[in-house]
Amino acid sequence: LACLTQSAWACSCEPPPSPLEAFEKSDAVFLGSVDRLEVRRKPSIGRLATFRVMKVWKGPQQPSITVLTGINGKACGFDFDVGNLAYLVYAYKDVGGHEGYATNTCTRTRTEFDAEKDDLTVLGPGISVGE
């Protein structure tokens, strides 16, 4: 029974779509680094990452965007680090009470380094923000 309970809480995803499919399904696609990461308890539990946006392919062209993700990997939360590491974020409008965007490990969200080969080549140069 303990094994069943543990697997019921584990994150399970289909393989991520291609970069173009992910772009089409997303409400926002941007490259940025995390300036702040905080745990939220209400209205929905998760971690709220505040990004300093560098480039935008889709969505608002603003210097800062907040994105909600799960509290941990078991809840499909993306493990963002605060600092100089840049992420290519595929986000969707959050319907869980946070007025903003959300992402998870089931999207194509990844580090800039991991996105260089496929995603950034397909997406093109993007629009620079905040420079």
C-alpha positions in Angstrom: 0.0 0.0 0.0 2.8 2.4 0.8 4.3 1.8 -2.7 0.9 2.7 -4.3 0.6 5.8 -2.3 4.1 7.0 -3.2 3.6 6.4 -6.9 0.2 8.2 -6.8 2.1 11.4 -5.9 4.9 11.0 -8.4 5.1 13.3 -11.4 4.4 11.6 -14.7 4.7 13.2 -18.1 4.6 12.3 -21.7 7.8 13.2 -23.6 7.9 16.9 -24.3 6.6 18.1 -27.7 8.9 19.5 -30.3 10.1 23.1 -29.9 7.5 24.3 -32.5 4.7 22.4 -30.9 5.7 23.6 -27.4 5.8 27.2 -28.8 2.3 26.9 -30.3 0.8 25.4 -27.0 2.5 28.0 -24.8 1.2 31.4 -23.8 4.7 32.8 -23.1 8.1 31.7 -24.3 11.1 33.6 -22.9 14.8 33.4 -21.8 15.6 34.7 -18.4 17.4 34.2 -15.1 15.7 33.8 -11.7 16.1 36.8 -9.4 13.9 35.5 -6.6 12.3 32.2 -5.7 9.6 32.0 -2.9 7.3 29.3 -1.6 3.6 30.1 -1.9 1.0 28.4 0.2 -2.1 30.3 -1.1 -4.1 30.5 -3.4 -2.1 27.6 -4.8 0.9 25.8 -3.3 4.1 26.0 -5.3 7.2 28.0 -5.9 7.0 31.4 -7.5 10.0 32.3 -9.6 10.6 35.9 -10.6 12.6 36.1 -13.8 14.7 38.9 -15.2 13.8 38.5 -18.9 16.5 38.7 -21.5 14.6 37.6 -24.7 11.0 37.0 -25.6 9.6 34.8 -28.4 5.9 34.9 -27.3 4.0 36.7 -24.6 4.6 40.0 -22.8 7.8 41.9 -23.6 8.6 43.1 -20.1 11.7 43.0 -18.0 10.3 40.8 -15.3 7.8 37.9 -15.3 6.7 35.6 -12.4 6.1 32.0 -13.1 4.5 29.5 -10.7 5.8 25.9 -10.6 5.2 22.9 -8.4 6.7 22.7 -4.9 9.1 19.9 -5.9 9.8 17.3 -8.6 7.1 14.9 -7.3 4.6 17.7 -8.0 6.1 18.3 -11.5 7.9 21.4 -10.1 10.8 22.7 -12.1 13.9 23.0 -10.0 14.9 26.6 -10.8 18.1 28.1 -9.2 18.5 31.7 -8.3 21.5 33.3 -9.9 23.2 33.6 -13.2 21.9 30.4 -14.9 19.5 31.3 -17.7 16.4 29.3 -18.6 14.2 29.0 -21.7 10.7 29.0 -20.2 7.7 27.6 -21.9 4.8 28.9 -19.8 1.0 28.9 -19.8 -1.5 31.1 -18.2 -2.1 29.8 -14.7 -5.6 28.7 -13.9 -4.9 27.8 -10.3 -5.4 31.2 -8.6 -2.0 32.8 -9.4 -2.5 35.7 -11.8 0.4 35.1 -14.1 2.1 32.2 -15.7 3.0 28.6 -14.7 5.3 25.9 -16.0 6.3 22.4 -15.0 8.7 19.6 -15.8 6.3 18.3 -18.5 7.0 21.4 -20.7 10.1 22.0 -22.7 11.4 24.5 -20.1 15.1 23.9 -19.7 18.4 25.7 -19.1 19.8 27.9 -21.9 22.6 25.4 -22.3 20.2 22.5 -22.8 18.1 24.6 -25.2 20.9 25.8 -27.5 21.0 22.7 -29.8 17.3 22.4 -30.6 15.0 25.0 -29.1 17.0 28.2 -29.7 17.9 27.2 -33.2 14.3 26.6 -34.1 12.9 29.6 -32.3 15.4 32.1 -33.9 16.8 35.3 -32.3 13.8 36.4 -30.3 13.2 40.0 -29.1 15.7 41.4 -26.6 14.2 42.9 -23.5 15.6 45.2 -20.8 18.9 45.9 -22.4 
